């Protein structure tokens, strides 16, 4: 565990305005964009870095985002929109 159960890793701050704009531009639901941004932020807190890393690190982070999102859907923690 990263320093024990009481270790604060940081904060994830999401701009609702930016998320709404990005979701509209991508043609996706805002909820889906918020879930993605939260996962993305948590991965940054855990040490994943697509901004200063190598292409391999970019791909590693993208793969982890997809893996976690798929797991959340499989566990029905994220439901499909109708």
C-alpha positions in Angstrom: 0.0 0.0 0.0 1.3 3.5 -0.8 2.5 4.5 2.6 -0.3 2.9 4.6 -4.0 3.4 4.9 -3.8 6.9 6.3 -1.7 8.4 3.6 -3.2 11.2 1.7 -2.3 11.0 -2.0 -3.8 14.3 -3.1 -6.9 15.7 -4.6 -8.8 15.3 -7.8 -10.4 18.5 -8.9 -12.8 18.4 -11.9 -14.2 21.5 -13.6 -17.8 20.7 -14.3 -17.9 23.5 -16.9 -14.9 22.0 -18.8 -16.3 18.5 -18.4 -19.6 19.5 -19.9 -17.9 21.2 -22.8 -15.6 18.3 -23.5 -18.5 15.8 -23.3 -20.6 17.9 -25.7 -17.6 18.1 -28.2 -17.1 14.3 -27.9 -20.8 13.5 -28.2 -20.9 11.6 -24.9 -22.8 11.9 -21.7 -21.4 14.2 -19.1 -21.5 11.4 -16.5 -19.2 9.3 -18.7 -16.8 12.2 -19.0 -16.8 12.8 -15.2 -16.1 9.1 -14.6 -13.2 9.2 -17.1 -11.8 12.4 -15.5 -12.1 10.9 -12.0 -10.3 7.7 -13.1 -7.7 9.7 -14.9 -7.0 11.9 -11.9 -6.8 8.9 -9.5 -4.3 7.3 -11.8 -2.2 10.4 -11.8 -2.2 10.3 -8.0 -1.0 6.7 -8.2 2.0 7.7 -10.3 0.8 7.3 -13.8 2.0 10.1 -16.0 1.1 10.6 -19.7 2.3 14.2 -19.8 6.0 13.8 -18.9 6.4 10.1 -19.6 7.4 8.1 -22.6 5.0 6.8 -25.2 5.1 3.5 -23.4 3.9 5.2 -20.2 1.2 7.0 -22.2 0.0 3.6 -23.5 0.3 2.0 -20.0 -2.0 4.8 -18.5 -4.5 4.5 -21.3 -4.6 0.7 -20.9 -5.1 1.0 -17.2 -8.0 3.6 -17.7 -9.7 1.1 -20.1 -9.1 -1.8 -17.7 -10.6 0.0 -14.7 -13.5 1.4 -16.7 -14.3 -2.1 -18.0 -14.1 -3.5 -14.5 -16.5 -0.8 -13.1 -19.0 -1.7 -15.9 -18.6 -5.4 -15.3 -19.4 -4.9 -11.6 -22.4 -2.7 -12.6 -20.9 0.3 -10.8 -21.3 2.2 -14.1 -24.5 1.5 -15.9 -25.2 1.8 -19.6 -27.2 4.8 -20.6 -30.5 4.2 -22.4 
